[in-house]
């Protein structure tokens, strides 16, 4: 895939792939979860503490970076094949 479709490879990214015209004038929704320490990051995926789609594997296994197209990649256990 190319362009915007290429960026929609994870559940969190797919939420931003289609415009939500009802929320254009709404304030941003605050994200839940904890931002991990950059000095002592937790094991596993760097986003598991704040990702609404994280599951047990995310806490222990760092996802591999997969190139989707030149210069574009995704690193998520839930990426779309």
Biopython code that builds the backbone (N, CA, C, O; Angstrom):
import numpy as np
from Bio.PDB.StructureBuilder import StructureBuilder

atoms = [
    (1, "UNK", "N", (0.821, -1.192, 0.000)),
    (1, "UNK", "CA", (0.000, 0.000, 0.000)),
    (1, "UNK", "C", (0.859, 1.247, 0.000)),
    (1, "UNK", "O", (2.011, 1.231, 0.434)),
    (2, "UNK", "N", (0.294, 2.301, -0.481)),
    (2, "UNK", "CA", (1.014, 3.562, -0.538)),
    (2, "UNK", "C", (0.213, 4.655, 0.143)),
    (2, "UNK", "O", (-0.991, 4.518, 0.358)),
    (3, "UNK", "N", (0.899, 5.751, 0.480)),
    (3, "UNK", "CA", (0.235, 6.924, 1.024)),
    (3, "UNK", "C", (-0.451, 6.664, 2.343)),
    (3, "UNK", "O", (0.056, 5.933, 3.194)),
    (4, "UNK", "N", (-1.607, 7.271, 2.501)),
    (4, "UNK", "CA", (-2.338, 7.182, 3.765)),
    (4, "UNK", "C", (-2.732, 5.743, 4.094)),
    (4, "UNK", "O", (-2.733, 5.362, 5.264)),
    (5, "UNK", "N", (-3.062, 4.946, 3.096)),
    (5, "UNK", "CA", (-3.442, 3.552, 3.345)),
    (5, "UNK", "C", (-2.288, 2.783, 3.972)),
    (5, "UNK", "O", (-2.515, 1.889, 4.787)),
    (6, "UNK", "N", (-1.067, 3.113, 3.609)),
    (6, "UNK", "CA", (0.094, 2.423, 4.171)),
    (6, "UNK", "C", (0.257, 2.722, 5.649)),
    (6, "UNK", "O", (0.838, 1.918, 6.378)),
    (7, "UNK", "N", (-0.246, 3.869, 6.111)),
    (7, "UNK", "CA", (-0.094, 4.230, 7.517)),
    (7, "UNK", "C", (-1.178, 3.611, 8.389)),
    (7, "UNK", "O", (-1.164, 3.808, 9.604)),
    (8, "UNK", "N", (-2.099, 2.884, 7.819)),
    (8, "UNK", "CA", (-3.234, 2.318, 8.559)),
    (8, "UNK", "C", (-3.024, 0.843, 8.852)),
    (8, "UNK", "O", (-3.934, 0.037, 8.655)),
    (9, "UNK", "N", (-1.851, 0.483, 9.313)),
    (9, "UNK", "CA", (-1.508, -0.919, 9.498)),
    (9, "UNK", "C", (-1.724, -1.432, 10.912)),
    (9, "UNK", "O", (-1.597, -2.636, 11.139)),
    (10, "UNK", "N", (-2.043, -0.579, 11.867)),
    (10, "UNK", "CA", (-2.293, -1.007, 13.238)),
    (10, "UNK", "C", (-3.663, -0.501, 13.666)),
    (10, "UNK", "O", (-4.170, 0.458, 13.085)),
    (11, "UNK", "N", (-4.274, -1.124, 14.668)),
    (11, "UNK", "CA", (-5.598, -0.667, 15.111)),
    (11, "UNK", "C", (-5.606, 0.799, 15.524)),
    (11, "UNK", "O", (-6.540, 1.529, 15.193)),
    (12, "UNK", "N", (-4.577, 1.237, 16.243)),
    (12, "UNK", "CA", (-4.542, 2.629, 16.685)),
    (12, "UNK", "C", (-4.427, 3.576, 15.494)),
    (12, "UNK", "O", (-5.045, 4.640, 15.488)),
    (13, "UNK", "N", (-3.645, 3.198, 14.493)),
    (13, "UNK", "CA", (-3.494, 4.051, 13.316)),
    (13, "UNK", "C", (-4.755, 4.080, 12.474)),
    (13, "UNK", "O", (-5.075, 5.106, 11.875)),
    (14, "UNK", "N", (-5.479, 2.961, 12.420)),
    (14, "UNK", "CA", (-6.691, 2.915, 11.593)),
    (14, "UNK", "C", (-7.749, 3.889, 12.083)),
    (14, "UNK", "O", (-8.574, 4.351, 11.294)),
    (15, "UNK", "N", (-7.741, 4.209, 13.375)),
    (15, "UNK", "CA", (-8.721, 5.176, 13.877)),
    (15, "UNK", "C", (-8.547, 6.524, 13.200)),
    (15, "UNK", "O", (-9.518, 7.267, 13.057)),
    (16, "UNK", "N", (-7.344, 6.852, 12.784)),
    (16, "UNK", "CA", (-7.099, 8.133, 12.149)),
    (16, "UNK", "C", (-7.122, 8.085, 10.639)),
    (16, "UNK", "O", (-6.873, 9.110, 10.003)),
    (17, "UNK", "N", (-7.408, 6.945, 10.034)),
    (17, "UNK", "CA", (-7.370, 6.818, 8.580)),
    (17, "UNK", "C", (-8.606, 7.387, 7.897)),
    (17, "UNK", "O", (-8.512, 7.911, 6.787)),
    (18, "UNK", "N", (-9.733, 7.291, 8.532)),
    (18, "UNK", "CA", (-10.963, 7.836, 7.952)),
    (18, "UNK", "C", (-11.334, 9.093, 8.728)),
    (18, "UNK", "O", (-11.309, 9.087, 9.958)),
    (19, "UNK", "N", (-11.674, 10.159, 8.035)),
    (19, "UNK", "CA", (-12.021, 11.388, 8.753)),
    (19, "UNK", "C", (-13.277, 11.206, 9.592)),
    (19, "UNK", "O", (-14.225, 10.539, 9.177)),
    (20, "UNK", "N", (-13.271, 11.800, 10.763)),
    (20, "UNK", "CA", (-14.430, 11.778, 11.650)),
    (20, "UNK", "C", (-15.003, 13.191, 11.655)),
    (20, "UNK", "O", (-14.646, 14.015, 12.497)),
    (21, "UNK", "N", (-15.887, 13.456, 10.713)),
    (21, "UNK", "CA", (-16.410, 14.801, 10.533)),
    (21, "UNK", "C", (-17.200, 15.297, 11.735)),
    (21, "UNK", "O", (-17.308, 16.506, 11.941)),
    (22, "UNK", "N", (-17.749, 14.395, 12.526)),
    (22, "UNK", "CA", (-18.522, 14.808, 13.698)),
    (22, "UNK", "C", (-17.630, 15.424, 14.770)),
    (22, "UNK", "O", (-18.104, 16.223, 15.579)),
    (23, "UNK", "N", (-16.355, 15.068, 14.789)),
    (23, "UNK", "CA", (-15.486, 15.565, 15.853)),
    (23, "UNK", "C", (-14.536, 16.668, 15.403)),
    (23, "UNK", "O", (-13.611, 17.012, 16.139)),
    (24, "UNK", "N", (-14.737, 17.223, 14.229)),
    (24, "UNK", "CA", (-13.826, 18.249, 13.730)),
    (24, "UNK", "C", (-13.750, 19.440, 14.680)),
    (24, "UNK", "O", (-12.667, 19.985, 14.895)),
    (25, "UNK", "N", (-14.873, 19.850, 15.249)),
    (25, "UNK", "CA", (-14.892, 21.009, 16.129)),
    (25, "UNK", "C", (-14.731, 20.619, 17.591)),
    (25, "UNK", "O", (-14.782, 21.486, 18.464)),
    (26, "UNK", "N", (-14.538, 19.339, 17.879)),
    (26, "UNK", "CA", (-14.400, 18.873, 19.253)),
    (26, "UNK", "C", (-12.960, 19.034, 19.730)),
    (26, "UNK", "O", (-12.028, 18.984, 18.928)),
    (27, "UNK", "N", (-12.781, 19.227, 21.029)),
    (27, "UNK", "CA", (-11.405, 19.277, 21.547)),
    (27, "UNK", "C", (-10.773, 17.893, 21.470)),
    (27, "UNK", "O", (-11.491, 16.894, 21.419)),
    (28, "UNK", "N", (-9.454, 17.816, 21.462)),
    (28, "UNK", "CA", (-8.794, 16.514, 21.404)),
    (28, "UNK", "C", (-9.142, 15.661, 22.620)),
    (28, "UNK", "O", (-9.322, 16.171, 23.725)),
    (29, "UNK", "N", (-9.229, 14.376, 22.397)),
    (29, "UNK", "CA", (-9.527, 13.434, 23.471)),
    (29, "UNK", "C", (-8.216, 13.062, 24.151)),
    (29, "UNK", "O", (-7.288, 12.601, 23.486)),
    (30, "UNK", "N", (-8.124, 13.256, 25.470)),
    (30, "UNK", "CA", (-6.870, 12.882, 26.142)),
    (30, "UNK", "C", (-6.662, 11.371, 26.108)),
    (30, "UNK", "O", (-7.616, 10.604, 26.244)),
    (31, "UNK", "N", (-5.439, 10.957, 25.931)),
    (31, "UNK", "CA", (-5.089, 9.540, 25.910)),
    (31, "UNK", "C", (-4.930, 9.040, 27.342)),
    (31, "UNK", "O", (-4.470, 9.768, 28.222)),
    (32, "UNK", "N", (-5.315, 7.803, 27.556)),
    (32, "UNK", "CA", (-5.127, 7.221, 28.881)),
    (32, "UNK", "C", (-3.842, 6.412, 28.894)),
    (32, "UNK", "O", (-3.243, 6.162, 27.848)),
    (33, "UNK", "N", (-3.426, 6.008, 30.075)),
    (33, "UNK", "CA", (-2.217, 5.211, 30.200)),
    (33, "UNK", "C", (-1.048, 6.048, 30.653)),
    (33, "UNK", "O", (-1.148, 7.267, 30.789)),
    (34, "UNK", "N", (0.051, 5.383, 30.882)),
    (34, "UNK", "CA", (1.255, 6.032, 31.385)),
    (34, "UNK", "C", (2.295, 6.151, 30.288)),
    (34, "UNK", "O", (2.486, 5.233, 29.491)),
    (35, "UNK", "N", (2.965, 7.297, 30.256)),
    (35, "UNK", "CA", (4.093, 7.472, 29.348)),
    (35, "UNK", "C", (5.291, 6.837, 30.045)),
    (35, "UNK", "O", (5.622, 7.222, 31.167)),
    (36, "UNK", "N", (5.949, 5.869, 29.400)),
    (36, "UNK", "CA", (7.061, 5.182, 30.064)),
    (36, "UNK", "C", (8.279, 6.089, 30.227)),
    (36, "UNK", "O", (8.446, 7.066, 29.498)),
    (37, "UNK", "N", (9.109, 5.753, 31.179)),
    (37, "UNK", "CA", (10.335, 6.505, 31.428)),
    (37, "UNK", "C", (11.306, 6.311, 30.266)),
    (37, "UNK", "O", (11.582, 5.174, 29.882)),
    (38, "UNK", "N", (11.831, 7.402, 29.697)),
    (38, "UNK", "CA", (12.824, 7.246, 28.630)),
    (38, "UNK", "C", (14.177, 6.775, 29.175)),
    (38, "UNK", "O", (14.999, 6.241, 28.430)),
    (39, "UNK", "N", (14.401, 6.974, 30.472)),
    (39, "UNK", "CA", (15.657, 6.549, 31.090)),
    (39, "UNK", "C", (15.632, 5.060, 31.405)),
    (39, "UNK", "O", (16.639, 4.370, 31.245)),
    (40, "UNK", "N", (14.486, 4.566, 31.851)),
    (40, "UNK", "CA", (14.341, 3.154, 32.202)),
    (40, "UNK", "C", (13.062, 2.611, 31.557)),
    (40, "UNK", "O", (12.078, 2.361, 32.252)),
    (41, "UNK", "N", (13.071, 2.428, 30.228)),
    (41, "UNK", "CA", (11.848, 1.975, 29.553)),
    (41, "UNK", "C", (11.477, 0.548, 29.950)),
    (41, "UNK", "O", (12.352, -0.265, 30.249)),
    (42, "UNK", "N", (10.186, 0.248, 29.951)),
    (42, "UNK", "CA", (9.758, -1.109, 30.281)),
    (42, "UNK", "C", (10.104, -2.073, 29.146)),
    (42, "UNK", "O", (10.351, -1.639, 28.021)),
    (43, "UNK", "N", (10.125, -3.375, 29.430)),
    (43, "UNK", "CA", (10.369, -4.346, 28.355)),
    (43, "UNK", "C", (9.188, -4.395, 27.397)),
    (43, "UNK", "O", (8.109, -3.888, 27.704)),
    (44, "UNK", "N", (9.393, -4.998, 26.254)),
    (44, "UNK", "CA", (8.313, -5.160, 25.282)),
    (44, "UNK", "C", (8.134, -3.935, 24.408)),
    (44, "UNK", "O", (9.060, -3.151, 24.203)),
    (45, "UNK", "N", (6.934, -3.792, 23.904)),
    (45, "UNK", "CA", (6.604, -2.678, 23.017)),
    (45, "UNK", "C", (6.676, -1.358, 23.785)),
    (45, "UNK", "O", (6.208, -1.269, 24.920)),
    (46, "UNK", "N", (7.254, -0.348, 23.171)),
    (46, "UNK", "CA", (7.399, 0.959, 23.811)),
    (46, "UNK", "C", (6.060, 1.628, 24.089)),
    (46, "UNK", "O", (5.997, 2.556, 24.896)),
    (47, "UNK", "N", (4.998, 1.183, 23.446)),
    (47, "UNK", "CA", (3.693, 1.825, 23.594)),
    (47, "UNK", "C", (2.704, 1.020, 24.430)),
    (47, "UNK", "O", (1.562, 1.452, 24.589)),
    (48, "UNK", "N", (3.099, -0.141, 24.972)),
    (48, "UNK", "CA", (2.112, -1.006, 25.635)),
    (48, "UNK", "C", (1.472, -0.375, 26.865)),
    (48, "UNK", "O", (0.359, -0.754, 27.229)),
    (49, "UNK", "N", (2.139, 0.575, 27.517)),
    (49, "UNK", "CA", (1.552, 1.187, 28.713)),
    (49, "UNK", "C", (0.437, 2.171, 28.390)),
    (49, "UNK", "O", (-0.335, 2.541, 29.274)),
    (50, "UNK", "N", (0.343, 2.601, 27.131)),
    (50, "UNK", "CA", (-0.687, 3.575, 26.760)),
    (50, "UNK", "C", (-1.510, 3.183, 25.535)),
    (50, "UNK", "O", (-2.351, 3.961, 25.085)),
    (51, "UNK", "N", (-1.280, 1.998, 24.993)),
    (51, "UNK", "CA", (-2.018, 1.538, 23.813)),
    (51, "UNK", "C", (-3.295, 0.821, 24.248)),
    (51, "UNK", "O", (-3.232, -0.113, 25.048)),
    (52, "UNK", "N", (-4.451, 1.242, 23.735)),
    (52, "UNK", "CA", (-5.697, 0.578, 24.125)),
    (52, "UNK", "C", (-5.824, -0.840, 23.563)),
    (52, "UNK", "O", (-6.714, -1.582, 23.978)),
    (53, "UNK", "N", (-4.961, -1.226, 22.634)),
    (53, "UNK", "CA", (-5.023, -2.549, 22.016)),
    (53, "UNK", "C", (-3.950, -3.496, 22.546)),
    (53, "UNK", "O", (-3.851, -4.630, 22.077)),
    (54, "UNK", "N", (-3.146, -3.057, 23.511)),
    (54, "UNK", "CA", (-2.057, -3.886, 24.034)),
    (54, "UNK", "C", (-2.602, -5.146, 24.702)),
    (54, "UNK", "O", (-3.659, -5.129, 25.333)),
    (55, "UNK", "N", (-1.864, -6.227, 24.549)),
    (55, "UNK", "CA", (-2.208, -7.492, 25.192)),
    (55, "UNK", "C", (-0.926, -8.056, 25.808)),
    (55, "UNK", "O", (0.127, -7.429, 25.695)),
    (56, "UNK", "N", (-0.987, -9.207, 26.449)),
    (56, "UNK", "CA", (0.134, -9.737, 27.233)),
    (56, "UNK", "C", (1.453, -9.792, 26.466)),
    (56, "UNK", "O", (2.497, -9.456, 27.024)),
    (57, "UNK", "N", (1.430, -10.202, 25.224)),
    (57, "UNK", "CA", (2.662, -10.313, 24.433)),
    (57, "UNK", "C", (3.370, -8.963, 24.306)),
    (57, "UNK", "O", (4.599, -8.906, 24.282)),
    (58, "UNK", "N", (2.596, -7.881, 24.227)),
    (58, "UNK", "CA", (3.171, -6.540, 24.077)),
    (58, "UNK", "C", (4.048, -6.164, 25.269)),
    (58, "UNK", "O", (4.984, -5.377, 25.124)),
    (59, "UNK", "N", (3.754, -6.716, 26.441)),
    (59, "UNK", "CA", (4.493, -6.381, 27.660)),
    (59, "UNK", "C", (5.871, -7.026, 27.724)),
    (59, "UNK", "O", (6.726, -6.569, 28.482)),
    (60, "UNK", "N", (6.102, -8.072, 26.948)),
    (60, "UNK", "CA", (7.367, -8.807, 27.054)),
    (60, "UNK", "C", (8.142, -8.914, 25.744)),
    (60, "UNK", "O", (9.356, -9.114, 25.772)),
    (61, "UNK", "N", (7.486, -8.790, 24.617)),
    (61, "UNK", "CA", (8.113, -9.028, 23.315)),
    (61, "UNK", "C", (8.088, -7.751, 22.480)),
    (61, "UNK", "O", (7.017, -7.234, 22.165)),
    (62, "UNK", "N", (9.258, -7.247, 22.125)),
    (62, "UNK", "CA", (9.340, -6.054, 21.281)),
    (62, "UNK", "C", (8.993, -6.442, 19.846)),
    (62, "UNK", "O", (9.626, -7.335, 19.283)),
    (63, "UNK", "N", (7.998, -5.785, 19.244)),
    (63, "UNK", "CA", (7.628, -6.141, 17.871)),
    (63, "UNK", "C", (8.731, -5.765, 16.876)),
    (63, "UNK", "O", (9.412, -4.752, 17.035)),
    (64, "UNK", "N", (8.886, -6.589, 15.867)),
    (64, "UNK", "CA", (9.880, -6.341, 14.820)),
    (64, "UNK", "C", (9.379, -5.256, 13.872)),
    (64, "UNK", "O", (8.179, -5.138, 13.624)),
    (65, "UNK", "N", (10.306, -4.473, 13.351)),
    (65, "UNK", "CA", (9.969, -3.454, 12.363)),
    (65, "UNK", "C", (9.828, -4.125, 11.002)),
    (65, "UNK", "O", (10.750, -4.794, 10.536)),
    (66, "UNK", "N", (8.680, -3.945, 10.369)),
    (66, "UNK", "CA", (8.402, -4.524, 9.056)),
    (66, "UNK", "C", (8.254, -3.380, 8.065)),
    (66, "UNK", "O", (7.443, -2.478, 8.273)),
    (67, "UNK", "N", (9.036, -3.411, 6.988)),
    (67, "UNK", "CA", (8.949, -2.367, 5.973)),
    (67, "UNK", "C", (7.723, -2.612, 5.096)),
    (67, "UNK", "O", (7.554, -3.692, 4.530)),
    (68, "UNK", "N", (6.874, -1.591, 4.996)),
    (68, "UNK", "CA", (5.677, -1.681, 4.160)),
    (68, "UNK", "C", (5.965, -1.206, 2.746)),
    (68, "UNK", "O", (5.486, -1.783, 1.770)),
    (69, "UNK", "N", (6.743, -0.160, 2.654)),
    (69, "UNK", "CA", (7.188, 0.396, 1.382)),
    (69, "UNK", "C", (8.458, 1.174, 1.702)),
    (69, "UNK", "O", (8.735, 1.411, 2.877)),
    (70, "UNK", "N", (9.237, 1.576, 0.713)),
    (70, "UNK", "CA", (10.486, 2.281, 1.005)),
    (70, "UNK", "C", (10.255, 3.500, 1.912)),
    (70, "UNK", "O", (9.498, 4.411, 1.576)),
    (71, "UNK", "N", (10.920, 3.486, 3.053)),
    (71, "UNK", "CA", (10.803, 4.593, 3.994)),
    (71, "UNK", "C", (9.601, 4.533, 4.916)),
    (71, "UNK", "O", (9.411, 5.443, 5.723)),
    (72, "UNK", "N", (8.780, 3.490, 4.826)),
    (72, "UNK", "CA", (7.581, 3.360, 5.657)),
    (72, "UNK", "C", (7.558, 1.974, 6.289)),
    (72, "UNK", "O", (7.657, 0.957, 5.602)),
    (73, "UNK", "N", (7.425, 1.958, 7.616)),
    (73, "UNK", "CA", (7.403, 0.683, 8.312)),
    (73, "UNK", "C", (6.409, 0.689, 9.449)),
    (73, "UNK", "O", (5.847, 1.726, 9.804)),
    (74, "UNK", "N", (6.200, -0.491, 10.017)),
    (74, "UNK", "CA", (5.298, -0.643, 11.155)),
    (74, "UNK", "C", (5.935, -1.624, 12.128)),
    (74, "UNK", "O", (6.569, -2.599, 11.726)),
    (75, "UNK", "N", (5.756, -1.347, 13.409)),
    (75, "UNK", "CA", (6.290, -2.209, 14.452)),
    (75, "UNK", "C", (5.176, -2.446, 15.464)),
    (75, "UNK", "O", (5.074, -1.733, 16.462)),
    (76, "UNK", "N", (4.341, -3.452, 15.201)),
    (76, "UNK", "CA", (3.191, -3.747, 16.056)),
    (76, "UNK", "C", (2.826, -5.219, 15.896)),
    (76, "UNK", "O", (2.834, -5.752, 14.787)),
    (77, "UNK", "N", (2.508, -5.871, 17.012)),
    (77, "UNK", "CA", (2.092, -7.272, 16.946)),
    (77, "UNK", "C", (0.740, -7.419, 16.250)),
    (77, "UNK", "O", (0.412, -8.505, 15.771)),
    (78, "UNK", "N", (-0.040, -6.356, 16.186)),
    (78, "UNK", "CA", (-1.373, -6.420, 15.578)),
    (78, "UNK", "C", (-1.416, -5.824, 14.175)),
    (78, "UNK", "O", (-2.494, -5.501, 13.675)),
    (79, "UNK", "N", (-0.274, -5.678, 13.546)),
    (79, "UNK", "CA", (-0.265, -5.064, 12.210)),
    (79, "UNK", "C", (-1.098, -5.879, 11.230)),
    (79, "UNK", "O", (-1.240, -7.093, 11.370)),
    (80, "UNK", "N", (-1.641, -5.193, 10.247)),
    (80, "UNK", "CA", (-2.436, -5.837, 9.207)),
    (80, "UNK", "C", (-1.482, -6.411, 8.178)),
    (80, "UNK", "O", (-0.552, -5.730, 7.745)),
    (81, "UNK", "N", (-1.701, -7.656, 7.783)),
    (81, "UNK", "CA", (-0.840, -8.287, 6.767)),
    (81, "UNK", "C", (-1.259, -7.882, 5.382)),
    (81, "UNK", "O", (-0.652, -8.314, 4.402)),
]
sb = StructureBuilder()
sb.init_structure("model")
sb.init_model(0)
sb.init_chain("A")
sb.init_seg("    ")
for serial, (resi, resn, name, xyz) in enumerate(atoms, 1):
    if name == "N":
        sb.init_residue(resn, " ", resi, " ")
    sb.init_atom(name, np.array(xyz, "f"), 0.0, 1.0, " ", f" {name:<3s}", serial, name[0])
structure = sb.get_structure()
